[in-house]
Amino acid sequence: MANDSIRVLPVTGTIGADIEGVDFSQDVSDEVFTQIRAALVEHLVIFFRDQDISLDQQAALTRRFGPPANIPFIETMSENSEVIEIVKEADEKTRFVFGGAWHSDFSFQKEPPYVTFLRAKEVPAFGGDTLYANMINAYETLPDALRDKVDNMVGLHSGDRAYSPKMQGLQDLLENMQVNNTEEAQVVQRHPLVRVHPESGRRGLFVNPVYSVGIEGMSAEEGEAFIEGLNKHALHEANTCRFRWRQNSIAIWDNRFTQHYALNDYAGKRRHMYRTTAAGEAPVGIGA
Ligand SMILES: O=C(O)CCC(=O)C(=O)O
């Protein structure tokens, strides 16, 4: 019977699990939700199939992880202001896609989102997969000396490369999404480079190629090279999983301890997703 207890089936040895035994269109008890949250703590991204739910149900489920996150720059849906639509039509001329680079959502915010909840409304028969990387494993597999070095560093994050006015031309390539870039994106936010998971106590690297723009105390060039090295390690194939979408599939990820990448390999096909986010806390470092 759905929603009595869940089955958690890891999809790789590093990150991700399929969850069976859940029907989100029906009531999900607090007990089962606790099991779902525990699976998220352990696997960082969890996948569900055949979940035919409404926008309001999606928003309500996301709120069980926390209050809605603040969504800057991207227009939300008129039907439900907690949802953004990620859509690429078959006839779009460009091959640029939303989320088509490794990142964690809005890491440049003071309190970046905790959970991202993505549901597929319509997907191509093949192509348009999403990749995920485990930032806890990335930290734990650093060479000892480097791990000690990063422990108390501060990373600098900004939305400049995606949402500042100079990038409006890029966002306008998303013909069927409304993204409004502003100078607010240029604000630089300080975050611990290593953050501590509030439930498991494990440490994760908090860095990504899009929004990490420097390291406190390093020159711009030095910081850029250091960040590049960390990302190269974190995004190694062995530290990732890949999710193949079907209609009504759901992925729920802990945005604080993962990165993700939307693959851009479905030109000429339509892909339509609904995304909701639950608010997170200001990243807590080791010394806190
Ligand atoms: O469409 C996807 O698979 C992921 C989109 C994405 O990167 C995001 O929602 O941040």
The ligand as an SDF file (V2000), in Angstrom:
LIG
                    3D

 10  9  0  0  0  0  0  0  0  0999 V2000
   15.7020   21.5420  -15.4150 O   0  0  0  0  0  0  0  0  0  0  0  0
   16.4670   20.9260  -14.7000 C   0  0  0  0  0  0  0  0  0  0  0  0
   16.6920   19.7380  -14.8190 O   0  0  0  0  0  0  0  0  0  0  0  0
   17.1970   21.6270  -13.5920 C   0  0  0  0  0  0  0  0  0  0  0  0
   16.9430   23.0830  -13.6040 C   0  0  0  0  0  0  0  0  0  0  0  0
   17.8350   23.8180  -12.6600 C   0  0  0  0  0  0  0  0  0  0  0  0
   19.0080   23.8250  -12.8020 O   0  0  0  0  0  0  0  0  0  0  0  0
   17.2490   24.5260  -11.5610 C   0  0  0  0  0  0  0  0  0  0  0  0
   16.0340   24.4520  -11.3530 O   0  0  0  0  0  0  0  0  0  0  0  0
   18.0300   25.1590  -10.8270 O   0  0  0  0  0  0  0  0  0  0  0  0
  1  2  2  0
  2  3  1  0
  2  4  1  0
  4  5  1  0
  5  6  1  0
  6  7  2  0
  6  8  1  0
  8  9  2  0
  8 10  1  0
M  END
$$$$
